[in-house]
Amino acid sequence: MIDKHLGRSSPVFTYISKPEKFISLINKYGILANVMQAIKCPCVNDNGSPSIYCNICNGDGFIYRFQRKFLQLDEDTEYRDWINDFNDPRTEMYIYPFRIPLLQPIKVERVSEPELGGIVEYDIIEFDSEKIKIGKKNPTDRFPLHYEKMRVSYYFDNYQKVENELVEVDINNKILTTKSTLYKNEPYSFSNVYQIHGNIAEIIEIKNINNNHLYTNYKFNRNKIYINLNPNEPNLEENKISVSYYYVPPCKVLPADFDIRTELEKFNTSLKTGTIRIALEPWYEISQGDIITLLTYFYYNNDVITHRTNLDTLSQFNVVKLDDVIIDENGTKYYLNIDYIHYDFNKIKWIGNQPEQGTKFTIRYSYNPTFIVFQDEPIFNNLTNKNFPVIVYAKLWNQTLQRDFMRAY
């Protein structure tokens, strides 16, 4: 992927004939990102306005979730228990899909020339997370020879499971922080200097191993779990809280063709404003309103906010770190982890002293740039029965009017 245009600094996409090479290109040279699907919250009224008091979306109007089921088609599955004899009496064999953990098999076929039997479909007897057991539909069928192609279609799981992790415990603020969600540099070399974590998607169990008490009242975001203790529950303890959960690791995407809209920012940075094309692996189901956050770019912002509730919303979406001190219009100072904490993707949660309702305050923070997919249909590259990466057009999150997407849903 080389841009020979000397007057253009951003990369462009050139199509590669083999999709596996394009996918490998994304994994080797792509930017770490979060890709989330957007769902309209039930609190949104007929005029397209969400409720600022909604406990589901916290006033955003959208619920964001990670895609779990990815559809995969292995067109030449080589991993199987070989059966090379036409007269082999065995009636079952195992197929090992390329991507695991396996969620649901759809179809297993042998693909050969018509004179050799053509396409033969097999019965799916059972499966687990790593393999599929198949059987013959007809007694006259045979299992494939070692040189014959097999075509396997299935769903694989984008979630990763962690069991019984002893998490970090912030006793004062009742926050648990996971460690296994830290992005690991495999299968390609990547130095995670920014300590980027995956996002918790589902909690299986939170347990105090000292007394086997299970905590059931909680919320989670990214790699943090916020516990709401009932009066009769035991307090959190360091090195005593075990959590089993599923999380979604960051993915790789390739951005290209930034269109800078603000003239004054053209010489400042190539990522600050404008529209962008982003290439993703082909199994992502992308639609208008979905968001893509680039995790290896960091910017800083200053907000002036009018305090309304215990949750105040910042103007950028994927906030990384809040400043240690907030100052309100009366000169009163509020301190991080004493008076407020970072909550959700772009919220301040007040846990101690807070300004009076209607009082303005200023805060400085860092954030990752987030883009909203704005086209009706993404560009799917399905040529010669092969799946190429999908390319979407997106615009910076804070430059997209929310009501424009509300009307589209």
C-alpha positions in Angstrom: 0.0 0.0 0.0 2.1 2.9 -1.3 1.0 6.4 -2.2 3.2 7.8 -4.9 1.4 11.2 -5.0 4.1 13.5 -3.6 1.7 16.2 -2.7 -0.4 14.0 -0.5 0.7 12.8 3.0 -2.2 10.5 3.9 -2.2 6.8 2.7 -4.7 5.5 0.1 -6.1 2.0 -0.2 -5.1 -0.1 -3.2 -7.0 -3.4 -3.6 -5.0 -6.5 -3.2 -6.2 -9.6 -5.1 -6.0 -11.9 -2.1 -8.2 -10.9 0.8 -6.0 -12.7 3.3 -3.1 -10.3 2.4 -5.3 -7.3 2.9 -6.4 -8.6 6.3 -2.8 -9.4 7.2 -1.9 -5.8 6.2 -4.5 -4.5 8.7 -3.2 -6.7 11.5 0.4 -5.8 10.9 0.2 -2.0 10.3 -3.3 -1.0 11.6 -4.1 1.2 14.5 -5.6 -0.2 17.7 -9.3 0.7 17.9 -12.7 0.0 19.4 -15.6 -0.7 17.1 -19.0 -0.4 18.7 -22.5 -0.8 17.4 -25.1 1.9 18.2 -28.6 1.1 19.3 -31.3 3.8 19.8 -32.2 4.0 23.5 -35.9 3.6 24.4 -35.9 6.9 26.3 -35.7 8.9 23.1 -39.0 10.7 22.4 -40.7 11.3 19.1 -38.8 14.5 18.6 -35.5 12.7 18.8 -34.5 13.9 22.3 -33.2 11.5 25.0 -33.9 11.9 28.7 -31.0 13.3 30.7 -32.2 11.2 33.6 -32.2 7.8 31.8 -30.3 5.1 33.7 -29.7 3.1 30.5 -27.9 5.6 28.2 -27.2 8.3 30.8 -28.7 10.9 28.5 -26.7 10.0 25.4 -29.7 8.7 23.4 -27.7 5.6 22.2 -26.6 2.4 23.8 -23.2 1.2 22.5 -22.3 -2.5 22.4 -19.6 -4.7 20.9 -20.4 -7.2 18.2 -19.9 -10.8 19.6 -20.8 -13.2 16.7 -18.5 -13.0 13.7 -19.4 -14.9 10.6 -16.5 -16.7 9.0 -16.2 -18.8 5.8 -13.2 -21.2 5.6 -12.9 -22.0 1.9 -10.1 -24.5 2.3 -10.1 -25.9 5.8 -7.0 -28.1 6.3 -7.3 -28.9 10.0 -9.1 -32.2 10.3 -8.7 -35.8 11.4 -7.6 -37.4 8.1 -9.4 -40.3 6.7 -7.7 -41.4 3.5 -9.3 -44.8 2.7 -12.4 -44.9 0.5 -13.6 -47.9 2.4 -12.9 -46.5 5.9 -15.7 -47.8 8.2 -15.7 -44.7 10.4 -18.8 -42.7 10.3 -17.6 -39.5 12.0 -14.7 -37.1 11.8 -13.5 -33.9 13.4 -13.1 -30.5 11.7 -11.0 -27.8 13.3 -12.0 -24.3 12.2 -9.4 -21.6 11.6 -10.9 -19.1 14.1 -11.8 -20.0 17.7 -13.6 -20.0 20.0 -16.3 -21.4 17.9 -19.8 -20.2 18.7 -22.1 -21.9 16.1 -21.3 -24.0 13.1 -23.6 -23.5 10.0 -22.5 -25.8 7.2 -19.6 -28.2 6.5 -19.1 -29.3 2.9 -16.6 -31.1 0.7 -15.8 -29.2 -2.5 -14.5 -31.2 -5.4 -15.0 -31.6 -9.2 -18.3 -33.1 -10.4 -16.7 -36.2 -11.6 -15.3 -36.7 -8.1 -18.6 -36.2 -6.4 -19.1 -32.4 -6.5 -20.2 -30.6 -3.4 -21.2 -32.9 -0.6 -22.7 -31.6 2.7 -22.2 -33.4 6.0 -24.3 -33.6 9.1 -23.1 -31.6 12.1 -23.3 -34.0 15.1 -21.9 -31.8 17.8 -19.3 -29.1 18.5 -17.3 -27.4 21.2 -15.3 -24.2 21.2 -12.4 -25.7 19.1 -13.9 -28.4 16.8 -16.9 -29.7 14.9 -17.9 -33.4 14.7 -19.5 -34.3 11.4 -21.1 -37.4 10.0 -22.3 -38.7 6.6 -25.8 -37.7 5.4 -25.9 -40.8 3.2 -24.2 -44.2 3.7 -22.8 -43.9 0.2 -21.0 -40.6 1.0 -17.3 -40.6 1.9 -15.2 -38.3 3.9 -12.8 -36.0 2.0 -9.3 -37.1 1.0 -6.4 -35.2 2.3 -6.0 -33.2 -1.0 -9.7 -32.3 -1.3 -11.0 -28.9 -0.2 -13.5 -28.5 2.6 -15.7 -25.4 3.0 -16.8 -24.6 6.6 -19.1 -21.7 7.5 -19.5 -20.8 11.2 -19.8 -18.0 13.8 -16.8 -17.5 16.0 -16.7 -15.6 19.3 -15.2 -12.1 19.5 -15.4 -12.2 23.3 -12.5 -13.6 25.4 -13.2 -15.4 28.7 -11.3 -14.8 31.9 -12.0 -16.9 35.0 -11.3 -16.1 38.7 -9.0 -13.2 38.2 -7.9 -11.4 41.4 -8.6 -7.8 40.4 -7.2 -4.5 41.8 -9.5 -3.0 44.4 -10.1 0.7 45.1 -11.9 0.3 48.5 -12.7 4.0 49.0 -14.4 4.4 45.6 -15.6 0.8 45.3 -13.9 0.3 41.9 -12.5 -3.0 40.6 -9.8 -2.9 37.8 -9.0 -5.9 35.7 -5.5 -6.8 34.5 -6.1 -9.6 32.0 -7.8 -7.1 29.6 -4.4 -5.5 28.9 -3.7 -5.8 25.1 -1.0 -8.3 24.3 1.4 -8.0 21.4 0.4 -11.1 19.6 0.4 -12.5 16.9 2.1 -9.4 15.5 4.8 -7.4 17.3 3.3 -4.4 19.1 4.6 -2.5 22.0 1.7 -1.4 24.2 3.4 1.7 25.6 0.0 3.3 26.3 -1.2 0.3 28.4 -4.4 0.0 26.3 -7.0 -2.4 27.7 -9.9 -4.3 26.2 -13.4 -3.6 27.3 -15.4 -5.8 29.7 -18.5 -7.1 27.8 -20.2 -9.4 30.4 -19.7 -10.2 34.0 -20.1 -13.9 35.0 -19.4 -13.6 38.7 -17.9 -11.2 41.3 -16.9 -13.0 44.5 -15.2 -12.3 47.8 -13.0 -15.4 48.2 -12.7 -14.7 51.9 -16.4 -15.4 52.6 -17.8 -16.5 49.2 -20.1 -13.5 49.0 -21.3 -12.7 45.5 -21.7 -9.0 44.5 -24.6 -8.5 42.1 -25.2 -4.7 42.1 -22.6 -3.2 39.8 -21.9 -1.4 36.5 -18.8 -1.8 34.3 -17.0 0.2 31.6 -13.8 -0.6 29.8 -11.7 -2.5 32.3 -13.3 -1.1 35.5 -16.3 -2.4 37.5 -18.2 0.0 39.8 -19.7 -1.7 42.8 -22.9 -0.5 44.6 -22.8 -2.0 48.0 -26.0 -2.7 49.9 -25.9 -2.0 53.6 -25.8 -5.7 54.5 -23.0 -6.6 52.2 -19.4 -7.1 53.3 -17.0 -4.4 52.2 -14.5 -4.9 49.4 -11.1 -6.2 50.4 -7.7 -6.0 48.6 -6.5 -9.3 47.1 -9.8 -10.9 48.0 -12.1 -10.1 45.1 -12.3 -12.6 42.3 -14.0 -11.8 39.0 -15.0 -14.0 36.0 -15.9 -12.2 32.9 -15.9 -11.8 29.1 -14.0 -9.0 27.5 -13.5 -7.6 23.9 -9.9 -7.0 22.9 -9.0 -3.9 20.8 -9.0 -4.6 17.0 -6.8 -3.2 14.2 -8.1 -0.7 11.6 -6.5 1.2 8.8 -7.5 4.9 8.4 -6.9 6.9 5.2 -7.8 10.0 3.3 -8.4 12.6 6.0 -10.3 15.6 4.7 -9.4 18.5 6.9 -12.3 21.0 7.1 -10.9 23.7 9.4 -8.3 25.8 7.6 -6.5 26.8 10.7 -5.9 23.2 11.7 -4.3 22.0 8.4 -0.8 22.5 9.7 -1.6 21.4 13.2 -2.5 17.7 12.8 -3.9 15.3 10.3 -6.4 13.7 12.8 -8.1 16.6 14.4 -11.1 17.2 12.3 -12.8 16.1 9.1 -13.9 12.9 7.4 -12.0 9.7 7.1 -12.1 6.3 5.4 -11.5 3.3 7.6 -10.8 -0.3 6.6 -11.9 -3.1 8.9 -11.7 -6.8 8.8 -14.7 -8.3 6.7 -16.7 -9.9 9.5 -17.7 -6.5 11.2 -21.3 -5.7 10.8 -21.2 -1.9 10.4 -24.1 0.5 9.9 -24.8 4.2 10.2 -24.3 5.6 13.7 -21.7 3.0 14.8 -18.6 4.4 16.3 -14.9 3.7 15.8 -12.4 5.0 18.3 -8.7 5.2 17.5 -6.9 4.2 20.7 -3.3 5.2 19.9 -4.0 8.9 19.3 -4.4 11.3 22.3 -5.6 14.8 22.4 -6.4 17.3 25.2 -9.5 19.4 25.7 -10.8 22.0 28.1 -14.6 22.0 28.9 -16.8 24.5 30.6 -19.7 22.6 32.0 -22.9 23.6 33.8 -23.4 21.2 36.7 -26.8 19.4 36.5 -26.8 16.0 38.2 -24.4 13.5 39.8 -23.3 12.6 36.3 -22.0 15.4 34.1 -21.2 14.7 30.5 -18.0 15.9 28.7 -17.9 17.1 25.1 -15.6 14.4 23.8 -16.5 10.7 23.8 -13.7 8.4 24.7 -12.1 10.2 27.6 -8.9 8.7 28.8 -7.8 10.7 31.8 -9.3 13.5 33.8 -7.2 16.3 35.3 -6.6 16.1 39.1 -8.4 19.4 39.9 -11.7 20.9 38.9 -12.4 24.6 39.6 -15.9 26.1 39.6 -16.9 29.7 38.9 -16.7 30.5 42.6 -13.1 29.4 42.8 -13.9 26.2 44.7 -11.6 23.3 43.9 -12.7 19.6 43.6 -10.2 16.7 43.6 -10.0 13.5 41.5 -10.9 10.3 43.4 -12.1 12.3 46.4 -14.9 14.5 45.0 -15.3 13.0 41.5 -14.2 10.0 39.3 -14.1 9.2 35.6 -17.2 7.2 34.8 -18.4 5.5 31.6 -16.9 6.8 28.3 -17.4 10.5 28.8 -18.9 11.2 32.3 -17.8 12.8 35.6 -19.4 11.0 38.5 -19.5 13.1 41.7 -18.8 11.0 44.8 -18.0 13.8 47.4 -18.3 17.5 47.4 -19.9 18.9 44.2 -20.9 22.4 42.8 -24.4 23.7 43.4 -26.8 22.9 40.5 -26.4 25.5 37.7 -22.8 26.4 38.7 -20.2 26.3 35.9 -16.9 24.6 36.3 -13.9 23.9 34.1 -12.0 20.7 33.5 -9.1 19.5 31.4 -8.8 15.9 30.1 -7.2 13.7 27.5 -9.3 11.7 25.0 -9.0 9.4 22.0 -10.6 10.6 18.7 -13.9 8.9 17.9 -15.6 8.7 14.5 -19.2 8.0 13.6 -20.0 6.0 10.5 -22.3 8.4 8.5 -23.0 6.5 5.3 -26.1 4.4 4.8 -24.3 1.4 3.5 -20.7 0.5 4.1 -18.6 -0.6 1.1 -18.3 -4.4 1.2 -15.7 -5.8 -1.1 -17.0 -9.3 -2.1 -15.1 -10.1 -5.4 -14.8 -13.6 -6.9 -16.6 -15.1 -3.9 -14.0 -13.8 -1.5 -14.5 -11.4 1.5 -12.2 -8.3 1.4 -12.1 -5.9 4.3 -15.0 -3.5 4.6 -14.4 0.2 4.1 -16.6 2.8 5.8 -16.8 6.6 5.8 -16.8 8.3 9.1 -16.8 11.8 10.7 -15.4 13.0 14.0 -17.8 12.3 16.8 -18.1 15.8 18.3 -18.6 17.3 14.8 -21.7 15.1 14.1 -25.1 16.4 15.1 -26.8 13.7 17.2 -30.2 14.7 15.9 -29.1 13.8 12.3 -28.6 10.2 13.4 -31.7 10.1 15.6 -33.8 10.8 12.5 -32.2 7.9 10.7 -33.3 5.4 13.3 
